[in-house]
Structures are given as C-alpha cells and as structure tokens.
Amino acid sequence: MTANILPKKIAFCITCMNRLCHLQQTLEKNILDNYLIDDVEFVLLDYNSTDGLGEWVQQNMQTYIDSGILVYYKTTEPKVYHRSHSRNMAFRLANAGILCNLDADNFLGKGFAAFMIQEFATHSNIFYTNNHSFNDTFGRVSVRYEDFTAIRGYNEALKSYGYEDNDFMNRLMKHGLQPMSFQDPEFYRYISHSDKSRISEEHIAKNLSEMYIAYVNPYTSIILLLYNDFTTEQYTLVDNVHVYGFSEVPLSIYEAYLNEKVKIVIQGDVVKGTWSANQKSPTIDFENRTFHKAQNDDFITWIIVLLTQSINFNEVYEQIKNNTAVNPDGFGKGSAFKNFDVSRKKIID
C-alpha cells in the first residue's frame, strides 16, 4: 500500500481500455451514490486508452480528484487489454483496507460502499461477490487487501476473457475465506453491451485477420486463426457437455467451473504457423482438412469467447492438476503516472 496518506476503508478499482462511453455514464454516478469522502476512494486505471478517456477525466472529474475520492492513473505500456494484469495493477495502486473490482459498465447503487464497509467490519474471513447470477456484475469481488496479496492476486496466466473471476474466488476459498453475496437489487444495475465490445481490446479480437473452421465430428471442431502479423494458431475444441452427457448438478458454482465434463475444452496443444496473403479464400486446405471461412461478425465473436474461455479453463485445470504456483514472478507489475502528473510515476515491481 502507498504510505503518503492514511488508507481509506474501501477502494473501488476500475480498469479501462477504450471504454469511455461506459465511464461517462457510471463513474460520477457511482461516486455520488457512495460519497464517503473519508472512507472511499475510486481508483481509475487508464490502461493505455486511445479514446480520449484521460482528457474527459481531466475536464469533467477534476473536482473529485482534488477532493481525494478519485485517483486517476495511466499506464502507457499495454498494447492489448489483459484482465488479470490490469486488475492486479489497479488493486496494488489502491490505498484501502478493502479492495473491490468495479467494471466500467457497473452501477454500484446508492449505499454499496457503506454496506461493504459494515459487512467487513462485522465479519472476518470473508469475501463478497454478487449472488452468482451470470450477468455483468459477476466480476464485482470485494476482498481485504491482505487476502488479495496472500493469494497473489488475479491469475495473470489467464490472458483473455473467461474464468479469471472464478479462479480468483476459488483461491480465496482455498485460502480459508467464506464467500458472501450482496442481494439488494439496487446493487445489480449495469449497462448492457455486446460481447464484441467486451473482447474488442483483447489479443485475439484485436489482431485477428480471418478465422476458419474445420468440422471433425458433432462434438469437435478445429479453429484456425490468421493474425495480422501473418502468424497462425490452430485450436481443437471439444464440447464435453455432449461427449459425457453430463447432467449432475454441481455442489457449488466454484466447483462447477473446475469440472471439465461441463465445459468446452481444448484438446491437445495449440499448433502455430504462418500464412501468406494469397491463402485468403472461402475455403482453404490445411493438414488434409478443409477449413471454411467464418464470415458473420457475431458468430466470430461467439467463437472467440468460447475459445478464450476454453484456453483459460485449460490453463487453470493444468495449474491445479500440477500444483503450479500462481504468478510466481509477481503480479500487477508496471508503471503508471498519477493524476496527470508525469513526474509522479509509480513503479510496481
């Protein structure tokens, strides 16, 4: 934690890469609905946005920065959005006893901060999430600073969308914490948006040139990705739900995410290669298979979401099976400058 001021009771940590349109609707509303000047801070990490986020904050939110309830950091290092790393960085930049991830599209609701402060004052060995409804408030996890650091943060081996929240919660439970959930409908409001905007700044979506798919059997397909830098990746996706016909109700949401029988998983290793511009066509032959070009944007987005979830699931599954340490070389590393003052650069190592 930083030592230049007394810590607040709770910090709401927001990471944002080119989601200004959402912050313009949520940020000030969230501050005003939870304006406990001595107890609350909002940490906004501008994750190298190029959509005018910094300019908008400076022009419209300076009053809140001056009061100390809003702290703006910007890092210019990332080229793509990395969910786990960005959250770890924002959490480590915060100066509060309780840390809460707050997605840019979420409305906290009036009194959410006071409710969290009271709950953590009343209960020991807890963390807080939503009521396990799979909507856009699922990632709103509140945890004590010392518990966040004890489990070494969000898992930065998970580089794209999917399972970073589940993995984080599961490790908090293994650390001995009891999951709690907020119930007030006021705390569940968010801005609906497409999956395309959800993943648009992540590696695959941002660098993809074309996608091709090959049919193997009713449960298996091979996804071939052609990137703008003329490299390729090939993944074999297997729908285990249909393979196993699995219908047993899992014991808990935390156990469900670890059960490979209820997942679409990746079979084998990723196959990497290269391609040339003259290979683009409605179908291409590769390794004795015919691949068909995916051309519908919504379908391509859906496949990317399935793929990144499967990649992350496989990573967690292997880590647990092999008892691999999470973030062995550190987490949330990077540098950021504070409140538009480039001389106030904070380096996290």
Backbone torsions as a table, in degrees:
resi	resn	phi	psi	omega
1	MET	NA	150.3	174.5
2	THR	-69.7	153.2	-173.5
3	ALA	-118.1	6.5	-173.7
4	ASN	-79.6	-20.2	176.2
5	ILE	-138.8	161.3	176.8
6	LEU	-64.7	140.5	-178.5
7	PRO	-68.3	147.4	172.2
8	LYS	-79.1	172.6	179.0
9	LYS	-79.2	-37.5	-179.2
10	ILE	-143.5	140.8	175.3
11	ALA	-119.9	129.0	173.1
12	PHE	-96.0	116.0	-170.7
13	CYS	-103.0	116.3	-176.1
14	ILE	-114.7	127.0	174.1
15	THR	-111.8	138.6	-172.3
16	CYS	-146.5	123.6	170.4
17	MET	-125.9	102.5	177.2
18	ASN	60.3	45.0	173.8
19	ARG	-124.7	36.5	-179.7
20	LEU	-55.4	-38.6	-176.8
21	CYS	-58.3	-31.4	177.9
22	HIS	-79.9	-44.7	-179.2
23	LEU	-62.2	-32.7	178.0
24	GLN	-61.2	-25.6	179.7
25	GLN	-93.7	-28.7	-170.1
26	THR	-107.0	-33.7	-166.3
27	LEU	-63.5	-55.7	-178.1
28	GLU	-65.5	-38.3	177.9
29	LYS	-59.1	-44.7	-179.9
30	ASN	-64.9	-39.2	178.4
31	ILE	-64.5	-47.8	-177.7
32	LEU	-66.2	-33.4	179.6
33	ASP	-75.8	-12.1	-177.0
34	ASN	-138.3	45.0	-171.7
35	TYR	-84.8	77.3	174.5
36	LEU	-110.7	89.2	-165.4
37	ILE	-60.8	-31.8	-178.4
38	ASP	-87.3	-15.5	-171.2
39	ASP	-113.9	-19.1	-168.6
40	VAL	-122.9	139.7	166.1
41	GLU	-134.1	147.7	172.6
42	PHE	-108.3	119.9	178.2
43	VAL	-103.7	112.7	179.0
44	LEU	-104.8	114.6	176.9
45	LEU	-100.6	108.9	174.2
46	ASP	-78.6	105.3	-172.1
47	TYR	-88.9	59.0	178.6
48	ASN	63.8	46.3	177.9
49	SER	-69.8	152.3	177.8
50	THR	-124.7	14.7	-175.5
51	ASP	-103.3	16.4	178.6
52	GLY	88.0	15.9	-178.5
53	LEU	-58.1	-49.4	-178.0
54	GLY	-61.2	-43.2	-179.9
55	GLU	-62.9	-40.9	179.8
56	TRP	-65.3	-44.0	179.0
57	VAL	-60.8	-45.7	-177.2
58	GLN	-64.4	-36.3	-177.7
59	GLN	-81.8	-25.9	-170.7
60	ASN	-119.6	-15.9	-172.4
61	MET	-122.8	12.4	-175.1
62	GLN	-62.7	-33.3	178.9
63	THR	-58.8	-40.8	-179.0
64	TYR	-73.4	-33.4	174.7
65	ILE	-65.4	-44.2	179.7
66	ASP	-61.9	-33.5	-179.0
67	SER	-77.8	-17.5	179.1
68	GLY	92.1	0.2	179.2
69	ILE	-84.4	-19.7	175.8
70	LEU	-121.2	131.8	174.9
71	VAL	-123.1	126.8	-178.6
72	TYR	-107.9	125.2	173.2
73	TYR	-120.2	146.6	172.6
74	LYS	-131.2	132.8	170.6
75	THR	-113.1	138.5	-178.6
76	THR	-107.2	11.1	-174.1
77	GLU	-85.0	-41.5	-173.0
78	PRO	-69.8	142.9	174.6
79	LYS	-100.0	-27.8	176.9
80	VAL	-134.1	163.7	-178.6
81	TYR	-79.7	127.4	178.5
82	HIS	-120.8	105.3	-172.2
83	ARG	-57.4	-51.7	-174.5
84	SER	-66.9	-45.5	-179.2
85	HIS	-63.9	-43.7	-177.7
86	SER	-63.0	-40.6	179.4
87	ARG	-67.2	-43.0	177.9
88	ASN	-59.9	-41.3	-179.2
89	MET	-64.7	-46.1	179.7
90	ALA	-63.6	-41.5	178.6
91	PHE	-62.0	-39.9	-177.7
92	ARG	-75.4	-21.1	175.7
93	LEU	-81.6	-16.9	-177.0
94	ALA	-72.6	159.5	-179.8
95	ASN	-131.8	71.6	-175.8
96	ALA	-154.5	159.0	179.7
97	GLY	-77.7	-29.7	177.4
98	ILE	-116.9	136.2	-180.0
99	LEU	-117.4	135.1	-179.2
100	CYS	-132.6	121.1	173.3
101	ASN	-71.5	130.8	-179.0
102	LEU	-131.2	110.2	178.7
103	ASP	-69.2	149.5	-174.8
104	ALA	-62.2	-21.4	-177.7
105	ASP	-94.5	6.9	-176.5
106	ASN	-97.8	138.7	165.8
107	PHE	-98.1	124.4	-179.4
108	LEU	-65.3	-39.8	-171.7
109	GLY	94.7	149.2	-177.9
110	LYS	-65.7	125.9	175.4
111	GLY	88.4	4.7	-178.8
112	PHE	-62.5	-41.8	-179.4
113	ALA	-61.4	-46.9	180.0
114	ALA	-61.6	-38.7	178.6
115	PHE	-63.7	-46.0	179.7
116	MET	-63.6	-43.4	-179.8
117	ILE	-59.7	-44.0	179.8
118	GLN	-65.4	-42.6	-178.7
119	GLU	-63.4	-43.3	-179.5
120	PHE	-73.3	-25.1	175.0
121	ALA	-74.1	-28.3	-176.3
122	THR	-87.3	-35.4	-173.0
123	HIS	-117.1	138.6	171.3
124	SER	-101.0	162.8	174.9
125	ASN	54.9	49.2	177.8
126	ILE	-131.6	162.4	160.7
127	PHE	-137.7	162.7	-173.7
128	TYR	-123.2	138.9	174.3
129	THR	-137.6	-174.1	173.2
130	ASN	-77.9	-169.7	-174.4
131	ASN	-87.7	24.1	176.1
132	HIS	72.3	15.7	168.8
133	SER	-76.3	133.2	-174.2
134	PHE	-84.4	69.5	173.5
135	ASN	-119.7	-170.0	-172.0
136	ASP	-77.3	9.1	170.3
137	THR	-101.2	3.7	-175.4
138	PHE	-60.3	-33.1	-177.1
139	GLY	-82.7	3.0	-179.3
140	ARG	-81.2	89.3	-177.6
141	VAL	-109.5	129.3	176.1
142	SER	-110.5	134.9	-174.5
143	VAL	-152.5	149.6	174.6
144	ARG	-68.5	147.7	-178.6
145	TYR	-54.5	-44.4	-175.9
146	GLU	-68.5	-29.5	177.0
147	ASP	-74.8	-38.3	174.8
148	PHE	-57.6	-46.7	-178.9
149	THR	-72.0	-33.1	-178.8
150	ALA	-63.1	-35.3	179.8
151	ILE	-95.3	6.9	175.6
152	ARG	64.4	37.5	168.8
153	GLY	70.2	-167.4	174.5
154	TYR	-68.7	151.5	-173.8
155	ASN	-79.5	106.8	-174.9
156	GLU	-78.9	-3.4	169.9
157	ALA	-72.1	-16.6	176.5
158	LEU	-92.1	101.3	-167.0
159	LYS	-95.0	-11.1	-176.1
160	SER	-130.4	-161.4	-174.4
161	TYR	-77.0	132.7	170.7
162	GLY	116.8	126.3	171.1
163	TYR	76.6	-5.9	178.7
164	GLU	-65.6	-35.4	177.3
165	ASP	-70.4	-47.1	-179.8
166	ASN	-59.2	-44.3	-179.8
167	ASP	-63.0	-42.7	179.3
168	PHE	-60.7	-47.1	-179.3
169	MET	-65.2	-41.3	-179.7
170	ASN	-61.0	-40.9	179.5
171	ARG	-71.5	-30.8	173.6
172	LEU	-64.3	-39.6	176.8
173	MET	-65.4	-42.6	178.3
174	LYS	-64.0	-25.5	177.2
175	HIS	-74.9	-6.7	176.5
176	GLY	102.8	12.4	-178.2
177	LEU	-94.2	149.2	178.0
178	GLN	-95.8	125.6	177.3
179	PRO	-73.8	134.5	175.8
180	MET	-121.9	157.1	-179.7
181	SER	-136.1	138.9	175.3
182	PHE	-81.5	147.1	-171.5
183	GLN	-118.9	-23.4	-174.5
184	ASP	-58.5	122.5	179.3
185	PRO	-56.0	-25.8	178.3
186	GLU	-59.7	-25.8	-176.2
187	PHE	-88.9	3.7	-172.3
188	TYR	-113.5	17.4	-178.2
189	ARG	-87.3	141.6	-179.1
190	TYR	-155.7	167.3	178.0
191	ILE	-91.6	119.3	177.4
192	SER	-70.8	140.9	177.5
193	HIS	-155.2	167.7	-174.9
194	SER	-77.9	158.7	172.6
195	ASP	-64.0	-28.2	179.8
196	LYS	-61.5	-43.6	177.7
197	SER	-71.4	-28.1	-179.7
198	ARG	-63.6	-37.5	-173.4
199	ILE	-111.5	5.2	-169.0
200	SER	-63.3	-25.9	-177.9
201	GLU	-98.3	3.2	-179.3
202	GLU	-88.2	165.4	-166.5
203	HIS	-54.8	-53.4	-173.2
204	ILE	-64.2	-51.4	-177.2
205	ALA	-62.8	-37.8	-174.6
206	LYS	-75.2	-26.0	-173.9
207	ASN	-112.8	0.0	-175.7
208	LEU	-74.1	132.5	172.5
209	SER	-95.3	-53.4	179.4
210	GLU	-148.6	155.9	176.6
211	MET	-124.1	136.8	176.2
212	TYR	-127.1	149.7	-177.3
213	ILE	-132.3	136.6	176.2
214	ALA	-117.9	134.8	177.7
215	TYR	-83.1	132.9	176.0
216	VAL	-110.7	-54.6	175.3
217	ASN	-157.7	179.1	-176.1
218	PRO	-58.9	-16.2	-176.4
219	TYR	-114.4	-2.8	-171.3
220	THR	-134.0	133.2	174.2
221	SER	-137.2	153.6	176.0
222	ILE	-110.9	127.5	-178.7
223	ILE	-104.6	123.9	178.5
224	LEU	-112.3	119.9	-178.2
225	LEU	-107.5	127.3	175.3
226	LEU	-107.2	118.9	-176.4
227	TYR	-95.8	161.0	-177.9
228	ASN	-63.0	-22.3	179.3
229	ASP	-90.3	13.1	177.1
230	PHE	68.4	24.3	167.6
231	THR	-101.0	162.7	179.1
232	THR	-131.3	155.6	169.3
233	GLU	-135.5	141.4	-179.2
234	GLN	-127.7	125.2	-178.4
235	TYR	-122.7	140.2	173.1
236	THR	-103.0	115.7	-178.4
237	LEU	-101.5	132.1	179.5
238	VAL	-122.4	129.1	179.0
239	ASP	-89.2	93.1	-176.9
240	ASN	-69.1	-23.1	178.5
241	VAL	-57.4	-43.1	-179.5
242	HIS	-83.2	-29.5	178.0
243	VAL	-63.2	-45.9	-175.7
244	TYR	-92.6	-15.6	-174.8
245	GLY	57.3	40.6	-170.9
246	PHE	-75.6	125.8	-178.1
247	SER	-131.0	-4.4	-179.2
248	GLU	-64.7	137.5	178.1
249	VAL	-77.4	121.6	-179.3
250	PRO	-63.1	158.4	-178.6
251	LEU	-66.1	-37.2	-179.8
252	SER	-155.4	165.2	178.7
253	ILE	-63.1	-30.7	-178.7
254	TYR	-71.8	-37.0	177.1
255	GLU	-74.4	-32.5	-178.0
256	ALA	-60.8	-38.1	-174.6
257	TYR	-71.2	-14.4	179.5
258	LEU	-96.5	-3.3	-174.9
259	ASN	-91.4	109.2	-175.1
260	GLU	-67.2	-16.5	-179.5
261	LYS	-73.9	-13.9	178.6
262	VAL	-113.1	30.0	-175.7
263	LYS	-131.2	157.4	160.2
264	ILE	-89.8	123.3	-172.5
265	VAL	-122.6	164.4	176.1
266	ILE	-94.7	129.9	178.5
267	GLN	-99.6	125.4	178.9
268	GLY	76.5	-170.7	-177.2
269	ASP	-91.3	157.7	172.4
270	VAL	-67.4	136.8	178.8
271	VAL	-104.1	122.3	-176.4
272	LYS	-109.3	149.7	179.8
273	GLY	-164.4	-157.4	178.8
274	THR	-135.4	164.7	177.3
275	TRP	-143.2	166.0	177.9
276	SER	-124.7	159.4	-173.7
277	ALA	-60.2	-30.6	-177.3
278	ASN	-76.4	-0.9	178.0
279	GLN	-84.6	-12.3	-177.8
280	LYS	-66.2	125.4	177.5
281	SER	-168.0	169.1	179.3
282	PRO	-60.2	-30.8	174.6
283	THR	-136.9	148.8	173.8
284	ILE	-137.4	149.2	176.9
285	ASP	-100.8	130.8	-176.2
286	PHE	-148.4	121.4	179.4
287	GLU	52.5	48.1	175.8
288	ASN	65.1	23.1	175.0
289	ARG	-128.4	150.0	175.0
290	THR	-97.8	123.1	178.6
291	PHE	-104.8	136.5	179.9
292	HIS	-106.6	136.3	-177.1
293	LYS	-71.3	131.0	172.4
294	ALA	-82.6	128.7	-172.5
295	GLN	-124.2	-13.6	179.4
296	ASN	-88.8	125.9	-175.3
297	ASP	-60.0	-42.6	-179.7
298	ASP	-65.3	-38.6	178.4
299	PHE	-66.5	-42.1	178.2
300	ILE	-61.4	-44.0	177.8
301	THR	-60.5	-44.4	179.7
302	TRP	-59.4	-43.2	179.1
303	ILE	-65.4	-41.5	179.4
304	ILE	-61.4	-42.6	178.5
305	VAL	-61.8	-47.0	176.7
306	LEU	-58.8	-42.2	-177.0
307	LEU	-66.2	-48.1	-177.8
308	THR	-67.0	-36.4	175.4
309	GLN	-62.3	-40.8	-179.4
310	SER	-68.7	-40.0	177.5
311	ILE	-60.6	-46.7	-178.8
312	ASN	-68.1	-39.4	177.3
313	PHE	-60.2	-46.2	179.6
314	ASN	-60.0	-39.3	-179.7
315	GLU	-63.3	-47.5	179.1
316	VAL	-63.3	-43.5	-178.9
317	TYR	-59.0	-44.1	179.5
318	GLU	-69.2	-38.7	178.6
319	GLN	-61.1	-44.7	-178.8
320	ILE	-68.6	-43.0	-179.2
321	LYS	-61.8	-38.6	-177.2
322	ASN	-95.8	3.2	-179.1
323	ASN	54.1	45.5	-178.5
324	THR	-82.2	138.0	178.7
325	ALA	-68.2	143.9	177.0
326	VAL	-88.0	132.6	178.1
327	ASN	48.5	55.9	-175.8
328	PRO	-64.2	-23.4	-177.5
329	ASP	-102.1	13.7	179.3
330	GLY	110.0	172.0	-176.6
331	PHE	-150.6	147.3	179.6
332	GLY	70.1	22.0	-177.4
333	LYS	-69.4	150.1	176.8
334	GLY	150.2	-172.8	178.1
335	SER	-133.7	147.2	-179.9
336	ALA	-151.3	146.9	175.1
337	PHE	-102.8	152.1	-167.9
338	LYS	-105.7	132.0	171.6
339	ASN	50.1	43.6	172.7
340	PHE	70.3	8.0	179.4
341	ASP	-101.1	101.6	-175.5
342	VAL	-65.2	-16.6	177.4
343	SER	-79.4	-14.0	179.8
344	ARG	-100.6	61.3	-177.3
345	LYS	-88.9	126.4	179.8
346	LYS	-105.8	128.4	178.5
347	ILE	-107.7	125.2	178.9
348	ILE	-106.0	121.3	178.4
349	ASP	-130.1	NA	NA
